Amino acid sequence: MSTCYRYSYCCLFLIWFVTGVFAQKKKDTFLPPYKGIFTRPAKLIPTAFTPDAPIAGNGDLGIVVGGTPAKQCIYIAKNDFWKAKTGYPEGGLCLPGGLNISIPELDGATYYAEQVIANGNINVTCKKGDLTYKLNLFVPAGSNKVILEMSVTGKPCAVTLGIWSQTGFDSRNESGERDGISYTMRHFDSPELDWPSHVALAVHPIGSTGNYFTLKPSTKVIVVVGASTNHEQSDYLGAAIASVKHASPSVVAGLRKSNDQWWRTFWNQSHVELGDTLLEKYYYGAQYLLASCSRNSNFPPGLCGNSITADAVSAWQGDYHANYNYQAPWWASFSSNHVELTDGYDNPVLAYMQKAQVHAKELMHCRGVYYPVGIGPKGFASSMYPLTEEKMMKNYGIKDLNLEGGLMFCGQRSNAAFLTVNMFQRFYHTYDREYAMKVYPFIREVADFWEDYLKYENGQYNDYNDNFWEVGPWTDNWRLDMQSGDTNNTNTLGLLKMFYKGILEMSAFLQVDQDKRAKWEHIQQHLYPVPLAVSNGMTRVKAAERGTSSGSEGRTKPGFGRVSAYAWVFPSDITGVRSTPEFAEILRKEIGRWDSLPGGDATWNNLGNGFETYFTTAIRVGYDPEAVITKLKERIAKTALPNFWVQQSGGLTETLSAVPSCINEMLLQSYEGMIRVFPAWPGENARFHHLRTYGAFLVSSEKQAGTVRQVTINSEKGRPCSVENPWNTALSVTEDGKPLIATVNGNVYTFPTKAGSTYQLTAKLTATQARGLHASK
């Protein structure tokens, strides 16, 4: 065989091997093998914060399994059950109720439970002597029911069911029976509410004539709980009763089958293999928790999701906090190709637009929109100060009912700009025209506000009286901070850099507002630069050019922390090792000081806020990935619960993006104008399937023995594609198996794509390299 022939043969073998094997793997059905393991009943319930119990949900209805073996309690929460009373803290997300299961024979029994993320099931086993009790629970996809299947071995036991609704917080409650079905209701419908909320829960044990029965070893009892609110059905009680009355074993089997299929589809939208079970466990665990609470597009999850076991009043009412908390849960959904989980994000924002226009006009004397720190669904103002002097004194020690117009803006102007972050992320990852048209009116309103609010002086746009941190009656020197505030705070400056880049691209994509583009470009190019300070020979980031009182000395001292990270690195996409190498180096050095000279609230082990950005930010600016993984594992170990929730005190659902976003950025990056495969993965082996990038591409690749084996790109919208060459040799590109010529600029290859086509990138190996690979196989 000639050398030329052998070389050609080896190259063909390489292409066949890496594409064929990977294609075969893609056809396999992927399900994550991880389970949350519980060896004792939960202790951190009831609570408005994160429970330490098994969790399941269908994206609207959520359950938390609590209680003891003898007195089990299934807490039932729902995304759309809110008390819409203004005047903090008198409204917010509330708990509908739950189901009690009393089995006296299990008093003192052992407890074991599994939270199975592959299909959203919870399995409980309790043992006492010869008696073994098993309970399986799930919340079917697309059906607001809770399915419970009970069985025993060894000997029979008596079971009593009790459906209940949460009382208190000025709710009205009812319980009764209709057509042999027990039900309970909770109502918030007093005249002072913005809108009423009603919820009904109904329970039906299939095959039993009542809620008391004997569970025998030879039988299995299926219990169905139905839930409905007035936001779904005007006859919410009738809907809840009907949903359980007509349930049968065959109906339940169908619900189980469709639920299993939903989770199979979800998990096969993308997956990663890291060779690290701890990272994989929390990667998939976080995505499970988000999928369990984020499928109601009219009532997306707020701070608490749908796993509350008490009214959320103590957890900032469980609202939509606009200065990062509301946005953060979805920051990994785009790159993980779970875009559908973000469908509900925009709706509360858009529903509040009319009120925000009034706020901008009356309080700021500007066009556009001005958002308070917290909002709720359906235009609800969740962050309104108390409405009476007595309540203001009780909560804040002042009587001023007109503070900030009666709403908590916390001295910040940037909330609306921050709310656009997720909108631009979805736009860049999908280039969905219908979606862009939906959110563009809001984005245009944000532009109008800042065009009026910024002051153009001496060749630059300045941002005055806009605080870096939240300020209010709960902070020191808050009156001075609100009166004069910070000037050119780093958070707003970064968000505006992100914002004007986004509106310029989106308006061009939609071919609208051509007459505004010159102004927007001028603002983008002439914003005040990021404030820096040199201290002891170190260049450090300042939180603001200048500030007042605590705003300049205590709370905005030099140092790069989470708030600046949101605005300048992740999720804003402003800084990177390719696009801004000098600034990335400054931030990389700042991160290196987090253990010794953090400044502000920046530290790897901040247990209050920041988990959602610290580690991803470190990867994006080029910090040592081995060190990041070590720090990430240490942080997980500090507050991880057995249900895969990694807690922090500043919020609940916001942490669900932390591990997936960090891992995704180590495996694949695209925000700097090119696709970078394995840009920061330190391990020898890893693979990923269908991670999503800017440009609406789905990318798959594999790394073996430190070498990238192939890159497969599926183009959804037919946009040009640029890829950083992952090999130290030239690469070849094929389009649906046919050679394609790429334009080469340094180590970046650019080629046109067609919507629906598949592109394979492989290394052009030397004859020696090809022979070596062939021999290794």
NORJO-V909655 format. One record per residue. N is the residue number from 1. RES is the residue in one letter. SS is DSSP state (alpha for helix, beta for strand, coil for the rest). OMEGA is omega as a letter, one per 40 degrees, with the letter a starting at -180 (999 if undefined). Layout:
<<N RES SS OMEGA> <N RES SS OMEGA>>
This chain:
<<1 M coil a> <2 S coil i> <3 T alpha a> <4 C alpha a> <5 Y alpha i> <6 R alpha a> <7 Y alpha a> <8 S alpha i> <9 Y alpha a> <10 C alpha i> <11 C alpha i> <12 L alpha i> <13 F alpha i> <14 L alpha a> <15 I alpha i> <16 W alpha a> <17 F alpha a> <18 V alpha i> <19 T alpha a> <20 G alpha i> <21 V alpha a> <22 F alpha i> <23 A alpha i> <24 Q alpha i> <25 K alpha a> <26 K alpha a> <27 K alpha a> <28 D coil i> <29 T coil a> <30 F coil i> <31 L coil i> <32 P coil a> <33 P coil a> <34 Y coil i> <35 K beta i> <36 G beta a> <37 I beta a> <38 F beta a> <39 T coil i> <40 R coil i> <41 P coil a> <42 A coil i> <43 K coil a> <44 L coil i> <45 I coil e> <46 P coil a> <47 T coil i> <48 A coil a> <49 F coil a> <50 T coil i> <51 P coil i> <52 D coil a> <53 A coil i> <54 P beta a> <55 I beta i> <56 A beta i> <57 G beta i> <58 N coil i> <59 G coil i> <60 D coil i> <61 L beta a> <62 G beta i> <63 I beta i> <64 V beta a> <65 V beta a> <66 G beta i> <67 G beta i> <68 T coil i> <69 P coil a> <70 A coil a> <71 K beta a> <72 Q beta i> <73 C beta i> <74 I beta i> <75 Y beta a> <76 I beta a> <77 A beta a> <78 K beta a> <79 N coil a> <80 D coil a> <81 F coil a> <82 W beta i> <83 K beta a> <84 A coil i> <85 K coil a> <86 T coil a> <87 G coil a> <88 Y coil e> <89 P coil a> <90 E coil i> <91 G coil i> <92 G beta i> <93 L beta a> <94 C coil a> <95 L coil i> <96 P coil a> <97 G beta a> <98 G beta a> <99 L beta i> <100 N beta i> <101 I beta a> <102 S beta i> <103 I coil a> <104 P alpha a> <105 E alpha a> <106 L alpha i> <107 D coil a> <108 G coil a> <109 A coil i> <110 T beta a> <111 Y beta i> <112 Y beta i> <113 A beta i> <114 E beta i> <115 Q beta a> <116 V beta a> <117 I coil i> <118 A coil a> <119 N coil i> <120 G coil i> <121 N beta i> <122 I beta i> <123 N beta a> <124 V beta i> <125 T beta i> <126 C beta a> <127 K beta i> <128 K beta a> <129 G coil a> <130 D coil a> <131 L beta i> <132 T beta a> <133 Y beta i> <134 K beta i> <135 L beta i> <136 N beta a> <137 L beta i> <138 F beta i> <139 V coil a> <140 P coil i> <141 A coil i> <142 G coil a> <143 S coil a> <144 N coil i> <145 K beta i> <146 V beta i> <147 I beta i> <148 L beta i> <149 E beta a> <150 M beta i> <151 S beta i> <152 V beta i> <153 T beta i> <154 G coil i> <155 K coil a> <156 P coil i> <157 C beta i> <158 A beta a> <159 V beta i> <160 T beta i> <161 L beta i> <162 G beta i> <163 I beta a> <164 W beta i> <165 S beta i> <166 Q coil i> <167 T coil i> <168 G coil i> <169 F coil i> <170 D coil i> <171 S coil i> <172 R beta a> <173 N beta i> <174 E beta i> <175 S beta i> <176 G beta a> <177 E beta i> <178 R beta i> <179 D coil i> <180 G coil a> <181 I beta i> <182 S beta a> <183 Y beta i> <184 T beta a> <185 M beta i> <186 R beta a> <187 H beta i> <188 F beta a> <189 D coil i> <190 S coil a> <191 P coil a> <192 E coil a> <193 L coil i> <194 D coil i> <195 W coil a> <196 P coil i> <197 S beta i> <198 H beta i> <199 V beta i> <200 A beta i> <201 L beta i> <202 A beta a> <203 V beta i> <204 H beta i> <205 P beta a> <206 I beta i> <207 G coil i> <208 S coil a> <209 T coil i> <210 G coil a> <211 N coil i> <212 Y beta a> <213 F beta i> <214 T beta i> <215 L beta a> <216 K coil a> <217 P coil a> <218 S coil a> <219 T coil i> <220 K beta i> <221 V beta i> <222 I beta i> <223 V beta i> <224 V beta i> <225 V beta i> <226 G beta i> <227 A beta i> <228 S beta i> <229 T beta i> <230 N coil i> <231 H coil i> <232 E coil a> <233 Q coil i> <234 S coil i> <235 D coil a> <236 Y alpha i> <237 L alpha i> <238 G alpha i> <239 A alpha i> <240 A alpha a> <241 I alpha a> <242 A alpha a> <243 S alpha i> <244 V alpha a> <245 K alpha a> <246 H coil i> <247 A coil i> <248 S coil i> <249 P alpha i> <250 S alpha i> <251 V alpha i> <252 V alpha i> <253 A alpha i> <254 G alpha i> <255 L alpha i> <256 R alpha a> <257 K alpha a> <258 S alpha i> <259 N alpha i> <260 D alpha a> <261 Q alpha i> <262 W alpha a> <263 W alpha i> <264 R alpha i> <265 T alpha a> <266 F alpha a> <267 W alpha a> <268 N coil i> <269 Q coil i> <270 S coil i> <271 H beta i> <272 V beta i> <273 E beta a> <274 L coil a> <275 G coil a> <276 D coil a> <277 T alpha a> <278 L alpha i> <279 L alpha i> <280 E alpha a> <281 K alpha a> <282 Y alpha i> <283 Y alpha a> <284 Y alpha i> <285 G alpha i> <286 A alpha i> <287 Q alpha i> <288 Y alpha a> <289 L alpha i> <290 L alpha i> <291 A alpha a> <292 S alpha a> <293 C alpha a> <294 S coil i> <295 R coil i> <296 N coil a> <297 S coil i> <298 N coil a> <299 F coil i> <300 P coil a> <301 P coil i> <302 G coil a> <303 L coil a> <304 C coil a> <305 G coil i> <306 N coil i> <307 S coil i> <308 I coil i> <309 T coil i> <310 A coil i> <311 D coil a> <312 A alpha a> <313 V alpha a> <314 S alpha i> <315 A coil i> <316 W alpha i> <317 Q alpha a> <318 G alpha a> <319 D coil i> <320 Y beta a> <321 H beta a> <322 A coil a> <323 N coil i> <324 Y coil a> <325 N alpha a> <326 Y alpha a> <327 Q alpha a> <328 A alpha a> <329 P coil a> <330 W coil a> <331 W coil i> <332 A coil a> <333 S coil a> <334 F coil a> <335 S coil i> <336 S coil a> <337 N coil i> <338 H coil a> <339 V alpha a> <340 E alpha i> <341 L alpha a> <342 T alpha a> <343 D coil a> <344 G coil a> <345 Y alpha a> <346 D alpha a> <347 N alpha i> <348 P alpha i> <349 V alpha a> <350 L alpha a> <351 A alpha a> <352 Y coil a> <353 M alpha a> <354 Q alpha i> <355 K alpha a> <356 A alpha i> <357 Q alpha i> <358 V alpha i> <359 H alpha a> <360 A alpha a> <361 K alpha a> <362 E alpha a> <363 L alpha a> <364 M alpha a> <365 H coil a> <366 C coil i> <367 R coil i> <368 G coil a> <369 V coil a> <370 Y coil a> <371 Y coil i> <372 P coil a> <373 V coil a> <374 G beta i> <375 I beta i> <376 G coil i> <377 P alpha i> <378 K alpha i> <379 G alpha a> <380 F coil i> <381 A coil a> <382 S coil a> <383 S coil i> <384 M beta i> <385 Y coil i> <386 P coil a> <387 L coil i> <388 T coil i> <389 E alpha i> <390 E alpha a> <391 K alpha i> <392 M alpha i> <393 M alpha a> <394 K alpha a> <395 N alpha a> <396 Y alpha i> <397 G coil i> <398 I coil a> <399 K coil a> <400 D coil a> <401 L coil a> <402 N coil i> <403 L alpha a> <404 E alpha a> <405 G alpha i> <406 G alpha a> <407 L beta a> <408 M coil i> <409 F coil i> <410 C coil i> <411 G coil a> <412 Q coil i> <413 R coil a> <414 S coil a> <415 N alpha a> <416 A alpha i> <417 A alpha i> <418 F alpha i> <419 L alpha i> <420 T alpha a> <421 V alpha a> <422 N alpha i> <423 M alpha i> <424 F alpha i> <425 Q alpha i> <426 R alpha i> <427 F alpha a> <428 Y alpha a> <429 H alpha a> <430 T alpha a> <431 Y coil i> <432 D coil a> <433 R alpha a> <434 E alpha i> <435 Y alpha a> <436 A alpha i> <437 M alpha i> <438 K alpha a> <439 V alpha a> <440 Y alpha i> <441 P alpha i> <442 F alpha a> <443 I alpha i> <444 R alpha i> <445 E alpha i> <446 V alpha i> <447 A alpha i> <448 D alpha i> <449 F alpha a> <450 W alpha i> <451 E alpha i> <452 D alpha a> <453 Y alpha a> <454 L coil i> <455 K beta i> <456 Y beta a> <457 E beta i> <458 N coil i> <459 G coil i> <460 Q beta i> <461 Y beta a> <462 N beta a> <463 D coil a> <464 Y coil i> <465 N coil a> <466 D coil a> <467 N coil i> <468 F coil i> <469 W coil i> <470 E coil i> <471 V coil a> <472 G coil a> <473 P coil i> <474 W coil a> <475 T coil i> <476 D coil i> <477 N coil a> <478 W alpha a> <479 R alpha i> <480 L alpha i> <481 D alpha i> <482 M alpha a> <483 Q alpha a> <484 S coil i> <485 G coil a> <486 D coil i> <487 T beta i> <488 N beta i> <489 N beta a> <490 T alpha a> <491 N alpha a> <492 T alpha a> <493 L alpha i> <494 G alpha i> <495 L alpha i> <496 L alpha i> <497 K alpha i> <498 M alpha a> <499 F alpha a> <500 Y alpha i> <501 K alpha a> <502 G alpha a> <503 I alpha i> <504 L alpha a> <505 E alpha a> <506 M alpha i> <507 S alpha i> <508 A alpha i> <509 F alpha a> <510 L alpha a> <511 Q coil i> <512 V coil i> <513 D coil i> <514 Q alpha a> <515 D alpha a> <516 K alpha a> <517 R alpha a> <518 A alpha i> <519 K alpha a> <520 W alpha i> <521 E alpha i> <522 H alpha i> <523 I alpha a> <524 Q alpha a> <525 Q alpha a> <526 H alpha i> <527 L beta i> <528 Y coil a> <529 P coil a> <530 V coil a> <531 P coil i> <532 L beta i> <533 A beta i> <534 V beta a> <535 S beta a> <536 N coil i> <537 G coil a> <538 M beta i> <539 T beta a> <540 R beta i> <541 V beta i> <542 K coil i> <543 A coil i> <544 A beta i> <545 E beta i> <546 R beta a> <547 G coil a> <548 T coil i> <549 S alpha a> <550 S alpha a> <551 G alpha a> <552 S coil a> <553 E coil a> <554 G coil a> <555 R coil i> <556 T coil i> <557 K coil a> <558 P coil a> <559 G coil a> <560 F coil a> <561 G coil a> <562 R alpha a> <563 V alpha i> <564 S alpha i> <565 A alpha i> <566 Y alpha a> <567 A alpha a> <568 W alpha a> <569 V coil a> <570 F coil e> <571 P coil a> <572 S coil i> <573 D coil a> <574 I coil a> <575 T coil i> <576 G coil a> <577 V coil i> <578 R coil a> <579 S coil a> <580 T coil a> <581 P alpha a> <582 E alpha i> <583 F alpha i> <584 A alpha i> <585 E alpha i> <586 I alpha a> <587 L alpha i> <588 R alpha i> <589 K alpha i> <590 E alpha i> <591 I alpha i> <592 G alpha i> <593 R coil a> <594 W coil i> <595 D coil a> <596 S coil a> <597 L coil a> <598 P coil a> <599 G coil i> <600 G coil a> <601 D coil a> <602 A coil i> <603 T coil i> <604 W coil a> <605 N coil i> <606 N coil a> <607 L coil i> <608 G coil a> <609 N coil i> <610 G coil a> <611 F coil a> <612 E coil a> <613 T coil a> <614 Y alpha a> <615 F alpha i> <616 T alpha i> <617 T alpha i> <618 A alpha i> <619 I alpha a> <620 R alpha a> <621 V coil i> <622 G coil i> <623 Y coil a> <624 D coil a> <625 P alpha i> <626 E alpha i> <627 A alpha i> <628 V alpha i> <629 I alpha i> <630 T alpha i> <631 K alpha a> <632 L alpha i> <633 K alpha i> <634 E alpha a> <635 R alpha i> <636 I alpha a> <637 A alpha a> <638 K alpha a> <639 T alpha a> <640 A beta i> <641 L coil a> <642 P coil i> <643 N coil i> <644 F coil i> <645 W coil i> <646 V beta a> <647 Q coil i> <648 Q beta a> <649 S coil a> <650 G coil a> <651 G beta a> <652 L coil a> <653 T alpha a> <654 E alpha a> <655 T alpha a> <656 L alpha i> <657 S alpha a> <658 A alpha a> <659 V alpha i> <660 P alpha a> <661 S alpha i> <662 C alpha a> <663 I alpha i> <664 N alpha a> <665 E alpha i> <666 M alpha a> <667 L alpha a> <668 L beta i> <669 Q beta a> <670 S coil a> <671 Y coil a> <672 E coil i> <673 G coil i> <674 M coil i> <675 I beta i> <676 R beta a> <677 V beta a> <678 F coil a> <679 P coil a> <680 A coil i> <681 W coil a> <682 P coil a> <683 G coil i> <684 E coil a> <685 N coil i> <686 A beta i> <687 R beta i> <688 F beta a> <689 H beta i> <690 H beta i> <691 L beta a> <692 R beta a> <693 T beta i> <694 Y coil a> <695 G coil a> <696 A coil i> <697 F beta i> <698 L beta a> <699 V beta i> <700 S beta i> <701 S beta a> <702 E beta i> <703 K beta i> <704 Q beta i> <705 A coil i> <706 G coil a> <707 T beta i> <708 V beta a> <709 R beta a> <710 Q beta i> <711 V beta i> <712 T beta a> <713 I beta i> <714 N beta a> <715 S beta i> <716 E coil a> <717 K coil i> <718 G coil i> <719 R coil i> <720 P coil a> <721 C beta i> <722 S beta a> <723 V beta i> <724 E beta a> <725 N coil a> <726 P coil a> <727 W coil i> <728 N coil i> <729 T coil a> <730 A coil i> <731 L beta i> <732 S beta a> <733 V beta i> <734 T beta i> <735 E beta a> <736 D coil i> <737 G coil a> <738 K beta a> <739 P beta i> <740 L beta a> <741 I coil i> <742 A coil i> <743 T beta a> <744 V beta i> <745 N beta a> <746 G coil i> <747 N coil i> <748 V beta i> <749 Y beta a> <750 T beta a> <751 F beta i> <752 P coil i> <753 T coil i> <754 K coil i> <755 A coil i> <756 G coil a> <757 S coil a> <758 T beta a> <759 Y beta i> <760 Q beta i> <761 L beta i> <762 T beta i> <763 A beta i> <764 K coil a> <765 L coil i> <766 T coil i> <767 A alpha i> <768 T alpha i> <769 Q alpha a> <770 A alpha i> <771 R alpha i> <772 G alpha i> <773 L alpha a> <774 H alpha a> <775 A alpha a> <776 S alpha i> <777 K coil 999>>
